[in-house]
Amino acid sequence: MALESELDKRQIQEAYDNLIKSCRHTLSEENLKQIQKAFDFACKAHEGVRRKSGEPYIMHPLAVATIVTKEIGLGTKAIISSMLHDVVEDTEYTLDDIRTLFGDKIATIVDGLTKLEGDFDYKQAANFRKMLLTLSDDVRVILIKIADRLHNMRTLDSMLPNKQLKISGETLYIYAPLAHRLGLYAIKTELEDLSLKYKYPEQYREISLQLRDKEEHRLYLVNQFIKPIEEKLKKENLEFSIFGRPKSVYSIWKKMQVKKVSFDEVYDLLAIRIIFKADEHMDERRKCWEIFSVVTSTYNYKQDRIRDWITMPKANGYEALHLTVMGPEGKWVEVQIRSERMNEIAERGFAAHWKYKTGSSHESELDKWIERIKEMLQNPESDVLEFLDDFKLNLFSSEIVVFTPNGEMKTLPKKATVLDFAYEIHSDLGNKCIGAKINHQLVPISYELRSGDQIEILTSEKQKPQAHWFDIVTTAKAKQKVKDSFKLEHNQHIQLGKQLIEERLKAIDKIPSNETINQLLTHFNLDSKIQMYAQVGSGLSSLNNIETIFEEKKEANKLIKYWRLSLGRKKKSTSEPENKGLPIDKRKPYVLSEENLEKNFTLAKCCNPIPGDDVIGYIDNNNKVIIHKKSCPETVRIMTSEGDKIVTATWKQFKIQSYLSSIIIKGFDRVGILSEIAGIISKDHNVNMRTVHFDTNDGVFTGSIDVYIHNTEDLDDIISKMTKIKGIEIVERIEKS
C-alpha cells in the first residue's frame, strides 16, 4: 500500500483539528496530550490502509471520535477509545499493546468494540452480545458503537447494494431503537432516515422531494403560527427560543405505511419546539404548563393528543410536554415544550442524563432498564440469535406505567400482560401466577395492561409455567424466566430418567453401554440419549417390558445388518451429487426470471411476493435463493443475523404464471357496484378471482377479493381503475401470509 499523499495528510490533519476544536474547551492540557498520543498511534496502525470510498482509513476513527464528543458529549476516554476502536481488529497491534500504552479502562472499552471470529450465522448476534457485556461496566462502549454505526451509514454510498441492504436492515432493527432507548433522538432520527434511503430509495427520494417542494410554504405557516405565541411569551419576561422543525422522512414514511395515507394526508407534518431557559429557582414543570396555557389560549388543541412526559418522564430520561393544536390553514401542528436541561437530555441522551443526575441516589427508569439487560446477559446458556430477539423486545418505544398494590411505579412495554408484570416483580410470583385483581376486578394472566392500572397478582402453589405462556408474555425478562423454568424442569426430568433407566437395566443384568443405549433409542425412535432420559423422566416414555426390547433385537440383528449393507451398496451405485445450485455473485442483482422459478429460486411463503414487488434474496444452505419482500418481518431478522447471505434481486418480465394477491375495497353501497368491480377484474384484465367477500352495514360496504395476477403493474392498474368507480373510497392491496 502506498503511503498517504500530501493531500491525504492535509485531509487527516484537518479532521483531527476539527475534533480538537469540538472538545478543547472542556478538556485539560493533559487530556489533549493523551488524545494526541492516541491519534499518532492510530495513524501509524492504519497507515496506508484505505476505506471502500478511497479515503485514508484513519478518517473513519477520527469521524467516530468527533461524533462521540460533538454529538453525544462524551470525554477523553471515549474519544481515545473511538480512535483506537478498529486497531486490534484490523492491524497487528494487540489488546495488550493498548493496555500498556493507554491503561486498563480504554483496553476494556476497545475490547468491547472488537468483533469476534466465527461462523457468520451467529457472529453478528454474538458480537452484539459481547458488546453489551460491557454495559455493566461502561455504557460508553454502546455509545461509541452507535457513533461508529452512524458514520458507516453516512458513508454507505461506497458499499455494494447487498451490503447496503444488510447494514441498513441491521441499523433499523437494532441500532436506531437502541439510540432511541438511550435518548439519542437526533442520532436515532438520522439512522432511520439513512436506513430508509438505502432500503427503499425511491420512497425516500419521493418524500424528500415533496418536503423540499413545500419547504417555502411550510416556513410561511411556521412563521404565521409562531408570531402570536412569541408576542405573548415575551410579555412573560421569559428567555426562550421557538422554531419549526420538519418531520423526519422516516417518520412520514412510517405513518404513510401504517395509516395507508398519502404524503398530503399525514397528520401534523408541522412541528414547533419551544425551549426556555430556567434558573435554579424556577419550577421547570410549572413553567411548561404555563407555556402550555399560552399556546392553548391562542389555538384550539386536540385533547387526546396531549403527552405529559414531565410529570412522568420516559424510561430513557426524556422530559417534555407535547400537544397538537389546529394552526393556520386548518393544519394540525405538534408543539413540544422543554427547558434547556430537558432539551439537552433529549438531544444527547445518556451522557446528558448522567450530567444532570448530580450525584442523586434516585434510580431512574434508564438505570432500571440497564439492570434488566444485565439480567439477560447473566444467562450464558441462551442461544445468541434468541438473545438478539429477546434484546429487541427490551427496546420498546411505547410504554405504559402501572402500579403495585403499595403504589410502587413500574414501566412496561405497551401490550404487556398480567404475566409480564408478575415476572417483573419476581420469578416465583410469575411461575405461580394464576391471574390478578385490577380495580377490584378479576382478570386472567393474559389480560393486557393499561397505563394507570394497579395490579394485585394472585398465585397458587399448584401453578407452574405452561408452554402457551410464551404466547402471553411480551417482555424479554418474562420470556427468559419462563425458559429458565422449563430448563430447570427439563434438567430434573433428565436426571430422573437416567436414574430410572440405569436401575431397570441393572435389574435385568444389562450394562448401560453405548450399544445398549442405542438399542433403547431405536425402540423409542429418538435421536439422543438426553431426549430419551427427558421423556422417561417426565413419564412420556414407559420402561415396561424393557426385557423384550433386547430379545427382539437379537433375532433382528442379522437381518438388519444384511439390509444396511445392501442398501449401502445400492446408494453407492445410484447416488448422484446433491444439487447445490448455480454460483451466485452477491455483488450483482440476482435476476428473477419465470423459467427459473422453483429451479434456482422460490418465493417465500411468509410474505408471498409477486413480480414487481420490492424484494431481496436470501441464499440458503443449498445455494438456492428464497425471495422475500423487503417489508417482510423475516427480512429484517435475516438482514440482522445473516446479512452476508443477502443478495439484491430484480424481476424480469413475468407474464405466464399467475400469483395470488388480495385487495380490500371500502365505499358506499349502490345497485350495480359489485358488477362494475367484477367487470374491471374479469373483463378488462382477464384476471381470475379466487374468493370474493362483501359486507354491507347502513349503506357502507367493506369487501375483499383474492385475485390471480401476473405482476404488480397489472395489480396497480386494477386498483387505479377501481378507485374511479363512483362510491368507492378506498382500494388497496393487503398482505396475506
N, C-alpha and C positions, 0 to 999 in steps of 0.2 A: 504493500500500500504506500502510495506517495504521501509524503508529509504535507501538512497544511500549507497552502499558499499564503502570501501576504494578505490577500483579500479575506481568506478564511480567518486568519489571525485577528484582523480588524473586526470581523463579524463576531468572533468569540469574545474579544475584549469588550466590545460594545454591549453584548448580552450580559457579561459579568458586571460591567459598570452600572447597568440598569438594575441588576439585582441588588448591588450595594446601595444604590440610591434609594431603593424602596425600603431598606431596613436600617440605614445608617443612624437615623435619628433615635432609634430605640436600643441600639447596641453599644457596648463599651469597646474601647480600642483592643482589648484582649480578645473579645468575641470576634471582631473583624479580622484579627490575625489568624484565628482558628479557621475562619471561613476562607481566607486567602490560602491557607495551608491545604485545605480540602480541595479547593479549586485547582491548585497546582498539581496535586496528586491525581485528581480525576482527569485532568488534561493529559498527563503522562500515561495514565492507564488506557485511555481511549484514543491515544494518538494514532492518526492515520485511518481510523475507522469512520465510515460514513453511514448515515441512515438511508432508507429507501428513497427519500426525497433528494438525496445527493449532498445534503449539508453535513458538516462535521458532526459526529455523534455527540460530542460534548455539549452541543446546543440543546439537546433534549434534557439532560440532568440540570442544566442551567435554567431552562424554562420551568421545569418542575419546582426547583428551589424558589423561583420568583413567584409562582402561583402560591406556594406554601406560605410565604411571608406576606405577599401583597394582597392576595385574595382570601386567605384563610387566617392570617395574622399570627402565625407561629414564629418561634425564636431561633436561636443559634443552632441548637442540636438538630432541630428539624431541617434547617437549611443545609447543614453539613450532611445529614443522612440522605437528603434528597440528591445532593450532588454525587454521593457515593452509591446510590441505590442499585446501579447496574454493574458495579465494578466486580463483585465476586462472581456474578452470573456470567459476565461476558469477557472477563480478562483473566490473566493468570494469577492475579492477586487473590489472597485467601482472606477468610474472616479473621484469622489470627493477625494478619497484616493490619487490618482495620482496627482491631482491638489494641494492638501495640501503638499505633500512631494516634488514635482518637479516643480510646477508652472503651470500657465495657458497655456503657449505655448506648453509644452510637453503633457499636458492633451488634448489639441485640436488635436495634431498630432495623439495621441493614439486613440482618439475618431474616427478620420477619418479612422483608420485601424481596428476598431472593427466592426464585422459583425452585420447585422440586423437580427431580428427574423421575421418569416412569412412564407407564402406559398412558396414552392420551385420554382414554375414556374416563380415567379418574383424576388425571393430573390437574385439570383446571379447578375442580372442586377441592382436591387435596391442597392445592396451592392457596386457595381462598381460606380453607380451614386453618392452614399453617399461619397465615397472616393474622387471622382472628385470634389465634392462641396468644398473641402478644397483647391482645386487648386488655387482659387482666393486669398487665404491667404498664403498657404505654399505648394510649389511643392514637399517638402520633403516627404509628405505622399505618393505620387505616386512613388517616387524613392525607398522608403522603401518597398512598396508593390511589386515592381519589384524584389527587393533583396529577399523578402520573397518567391516569386514565384520561383526564381532561385534556392534557397536552397531546396524547395519542389521538384523541378524537379530533382535535383542532388540526391535526396534520394527517388525517386519514386519506386524503386525496391521492397520496403516492402509493397506496396499497392496491393489490389486486381486488376485483369485485367480490370474490368469495371471502376474502379476508375482511373486507369492509362489512359484509353481511354478518360474519361471525362476531366481529368486535362490537358492532352496533347492537346486535341482539343481546350479547352479554352485558353491554352497558345498560340497556333498558331493563334487563331482568334483575340485575344486582346493583350496579354502581349508582344509578340515578336514585332508586329507592333508599340506598344506604346514605347517599348525600342528603336526601330529604330527612331521614331519621336523625342524622347528626346536625340538622338545622342549616345546612349549606344550601339555601334556596336558590341563590344566583347560579351556583355551580350545577345544582340539580336541574334547573331550567335549561342551561346551556347543554348539558349532557343529553337531555331529552330531545332538544331541537336538532343537535348534531346526529343523534341516532336516527331520527326521522328522516333527515337529509339523505342518509345512505341506505336506509331500509326501504323508504318509499319516496324516491327522488322526485317523481312527477307531482305527487300531492304536496310535498314540501315546497317545490318551486311555485306551484299554483297559489298556495296560501300566502307565501312570501310576496308574490306579485300583487295579490289583492290587498294585502296590508300596505304595500308601498303606494299603490294607486290611490288608496283612500287616506293616505297619511295627512295630506293637507287639510282635508275636511275633518279628520279626526282631531287635529291640532286646534282647528277652529272651535269644535264642540267642547274640547277640554278647556280652552280659554274662556268660553262662554259660561261653562259650568263653574269654573274656579272663581271668577270675578266676584260674585256676591258673597261667597264664603270668605274669601280673602279680606274683603272690606269689614265683615263682622268680626273676624278673628283679630284684626289689627286694633279694633276698639277695645279688645280684652287685654291689650299690652302683652301679648304672648309672642315669644320669639319662635318662629316656625318656618317651615318650608312646605309648599304644596305644589304638586306636579302630577302630570299624567304619565301613565306607563302602558304600553300596548300589551295585550295578552301574548303569551308565547305562541309560536307556530304549533308546537306540540299540543298545548292545552286546547287550542282552537280545533286542531285535527281530531283530538280525542273526543271533544264534545260533538263534533260532526258525526263521528262513528257511533257513539253511544246513543245520541238522540236522533240519529238519522235525519239531520237537517243540513241545509246548505250553509255556506260561509255567512251570507247575509242574515240567516236566521239564528246564528249563535248568540246566546244570551250574554249580556254585559260584556261586549267587546271592549268597552271603555273602562279604564280603571284609574282611580285617583288615589294618591298616597299623601297623607298629612303627617308630617314628623315635627314634633315640638321639642324644644329644649326645656329640661326640667332641672331646677336647682335642688339642693339637698333637702330643702324644707317642703318641696312640692309633693303632694299626693298624686302620683302618676295616674293611678286608676281613676280617681275622681276627675282629673283633668281630661282623660279620654272620654268620659261620659259627658263632660261639659261641651267638648268639641262635637260629640255626637248630637247633642241638643241643638247646637248651632246649625249643623248640616240638616237635621230633620225639620228645623223651623224654616229652612229655605226650600227644601224639596220633599215631596212625599216619598216615604220609604216602604219597602216590602217587608212586612213583619216576619214572615217565615224565612227571611234571608239574613237575619242578624246572627253573627258569630262572635260570641264573647269568649275570647281567649286571654283576657286579662284577669278575670275572676278565677278561671281555671285554665292555666297555660297548657299547651300541647305537651306531649311526652318528650319532645325534643327541645323543650325550653321556650318555644315560640310564644310570644305575647303580642296581641294586637286586638283591636276592635274592628270588625268588618260589618258593613251594612250595604244594602243595594237600594238605590233611590232612582226615581224617574227624572232624568235630566232633559236637556234641550232636545227638541225634535222627537220627543217620545222615546228616547233611547235609555235603556237601563244602564246605570253606572255603578260599579263597585267602588266603595270608598274604604280605605284602610287607614286606621288611626293608630299611631305609635309614638312613643317617646324616642329620643336618640338612643337611649340604652336598649330599648326593645328592638329598634331598627338594626343596631349592630349585632345583636344576638340573631336576628332574622337573616342577616346577610352573611355573618361569619360563623354562625352556629356554635359548635362545641367549644372552640377556642374562646369566643366571647362569653359563653356560658360560664367557663371557669374564671375568667377575668372578673366577672360581676358576682361570683359566688362569695368572694371576700372572706374566706375562712369560715363561712357558715356551716354548722353541723347538719343543717337540714338536707335530707336526701331528696333530690329531685327525681322526677319520672325518668329522666335520662340516665341517672345513676342506677335506677331500678332495672331499666332495660339492659344496661351493660351487665348487671348481675345475672339476668336471665340468660344472656348469651354465654356467660361463664359457665352456667349450669349445663348448657347444651354441650359445651366443649369438654366437660369433665367426663363424658361418656366415650371412652376410647374404642368401644366395640362398634359404634354406629358406622354404617356404610357412608362413604364420603358424598355420594350423589344424594342419598337420603338426607344427609346433613345439610346439603345445599338447599334442598326443597324445604326442609324444616326452618332453616335460617331465613329463607324468603318470607315465610309466614310471619316472622318477627318484624318484618319491615312494613307492617301495616301503616297506612297513612290516615285512614278513617278510624277514629277511636270513640269509645264510649266510656263514661265514668260511672261506676257503680259503688255500692257501699256495703260493708259488713254489718251485722246486727249492732255492733258497737259504734258504727259511724265512721269506721276507717275507710278511706277512699282507695279504690283500685281502678287502674286504667287497663282496659282490654280492647282488642280489635272489634270493630263493628262486626255483627253476626256471631259474636261469641255466645256460648251456651252456658246453662247452669253447670254442666260438667266441666267446662273450661274454668269457670270461677272456682269450683271446688278444688281443682288441681292447682290453681293459682295460690290458694291458701295453704294447702298441704297435700302431700301424696296420699296419705292414709284417708283423708277426707274425700279425695277423688275416687280412690279404689272402692270405698264403701258407700258412695253416694247413690241414693235411690230417688232423689227429687229435691224440691226446695219449696219454701214459702216466700212468695214475693207479694208485698202489700196484703198480707194475710190470706193470700190465695195459693192453693197447692198447684204446683206446676211440675211437669216431668223433667228429666235430666236433659232432654233435647230442646227445652224452651229457649228461644233466642232473647238474650238480654237487651234492655234498652237503657239509655242514659238516665240516671237518677234512681234506678231500681235498688232497693235494699233487700239483700238476699240472706236467707237463713237456710243453710244446707241441712237436709235430712239424710241420715245414714242408717245402715243395718249391718250387723256383724256378719250376716249371711251373704251379703252382696260381694261380688268380685267382678273385675273387668271382663267385658264381653267383646267378642270380635266386632260386633256392629258399632261399638263405641268409636272406632276410627272414623265412622261417617258422621258422628255427632260433634266431636271436638274439632276446634279450628286453630288453636294456638299451638306453636311448636312445643311449648313446655308440656301441655296436656298430652299431645301425641307421644312425646318421648316417655312420659310417665306410664302411659298405657303399654307402650312397647316394653319398657323395663319390667312391668308386672308380668307380661306374657313370657318374657325371657326367664324371669325367676321361676315361674311355674313350669316352663319348659325344661329348665335345668333340673328341677326337682323330679319331674317325670323321667328324665334320662337316668338319673341316679337310681331311682326306684326300679325302673325297667331293667337296668343292668344287673341289679341285685337279684331280681326275680328270675331272670334268665339263667344266671350262674347257679342259683340254688336248684332250679329244675334240672339243669344239665348234670349237676353233681348227683342228684337223686337217681339218675338213670346211667351213672358211670360214664358220662361223656365229658371230655375236656373242652373248654371254650376256645379251641384253636381257630385259626383262620378258616380252615376247611369246614368246621362245624358251624361257625358264624355264617359263612357263605351259603351253606345248605338252608339255614333258617331264613336268610334274606331271600333266597329263591322261593321258598314256601310262602313267605309273606308278600312276595312281589315288590320288594323295596330296594332302594339303591345303596343305602348306607346303614351301618350299624347304629349310628346316632338316631336315625329315623326309627329304626326298629325298637331301640330302647325307649324312645319317647312314646311310641304307640302302645307298647306293652305297659309302660309305667302309667299311662293315662287310661288304660283299660280298653283302648280301641282294638288291640290285637290280643287274642287269647293264647295261652300256653297249654290248653287242654289237649290231650292225646299227642304230646310232643314226641313220644316214642315212635309213632307211626311215620313221622317225617323222615327219620333215618332208615327205617326198614324199607320204605318205598324207594328211597334214594339208592340203596344198594342194588336193587333189581333194575333200576333205570339207568345206572351209570354207564354200562356198556353201550346201550342203545344211544344215549345222549352223546357219548364220545364219538361213535361212528357218524352220527348225524352232523356233528360240528365239523368233523374232518371233511366229510363230503361236501358240506355247504361251503367250507373254506376253499376247496378246490374249484367249486363252481364259481364262486365270487372272483377267484384269481383269474379264471379263464374268460369270464364275461364282463367284468367290471370295466368301466371307462373313466377317464379322468373327469372329476367334477367340474362342471362349467362354472367358472368364476367370472364370466362376463368379459367384455372388452375393456382394455385400459382406458382410464378416464383422466383427461387433462383438466385439473381443477382450476387452471389459470384462465380457461376459456368457458363461455356459457355452454352448458350441456343442451344440445338441440333435441327437442321432443317432437318426433315425427310419428305419424299414425301407424306406419308399418312396423315400428319398433316397440309399440305399446305391448306390454306384458313380456316381450322378449328381453329388452335391455332396461326397461323402467316400468314401474307401476304407479298408479295414482293412490295416494294414502286414503284409507277408509275413514280416518278420523275427521277429515275436513272436506273430502270429495271435491278436489279441484276440477275445473273444466277448462278446456283450451281457451286461452286469453287471460286467465286469472294471473295475478302477480304471484309467482311461485319460486321455490328454491328446491334443490335436490339434496337428498341425504344418501350417502353411499354406504350400503350395508356391508356385512362381513363377506358376502358373496360377490362383492363388487357390482351389485345391482343398485340402480338409483330409484329411490322412493320419492315421489313428488308431493310436496306439501304446499299449501297456501302460506304465504308469508305471515298472514294474520292468525294462523293456527296456533293454539297454545302449545302444542307439541313442538312446533318450530322454535319457539322461544326457549324451550328446555334444551333442544338439540344444539342450538347456537351457543348456549351457555356451557353445556357439559361435553359436547362432542363437535366443537366448531371446526376442527380440521377435516371432518367428513362432509362438510357443506360444499355444494357447488351451485353457482348461479345457473339458471335454466331459462331457455327461450322456446316458445312454441313455433312449430312450422304450421302451415295451413291445415286445419282439421275439418274435413267436410264429409267424411264417410260414416264414421261411427257417431252415435248419439250418446249424450251424457245427461244424467238426471239432475235437475235443478228445481228449486222451489221459489214460488212467487207469492207474496202476500198483497192483497188488494183491500182497500177501505174506501167507502164512499156512501152516497145517498142512493137508496134503492128506488128503482123505477121499472116499469114494464119494458122488457126487451134488453136490459143492460147486460144480462148474462149471455144472451145470444151474440151481442156485439163483441164481448170479451172472447167467447169461443171462436167467433169468426176470425179475429186477428190471429189467434194461435193456430187454428186448424187450416183455414183457407189461405190467408195471406202468407203464412210461413210454412205450411205443410208440416207442422210440428205435432207429434203425438202427445196426448195428455194421459198421465197415469192415474192420478186421483184429483178430484175436484170437491171442495167442501166450502159451503157458504152458510153463514148465519145472519139473520136479519132481526134487528130489535129497534122498534119505534122509528122505522124508516131509515136507519143506518145499518149498513151491512159490512161484514168482515169476511173475507174469503181467502182460501189458499189453494194454489194449483201446482201440482208436480208435473213438469214437462220434460220431454227428452229433446235436447237441443245440441247443435254441433259445437258452438263456442260462445264466448261472452258477447261477441259482436251481434249474433242473432238474438241473444237474450236481451241485450240493451235496446235493440230495435223494437222487440215486442213490448218492452216496458215503456219505451218512448211513445209508441202508438196508443197504448192503453191509457196513458196519462191524458190523452186528448179526448177520451170518451167523456161525454157530458155526465157529471155526477160523481166521477171518480176523483178522489182527493189524494190518495197515497197508493203508489205501486212500487214495490221494492223486492229485491232478491233477499231471501232469508237463508241462513246457514242451517243445514241439517247434517248431523253426523250419522 
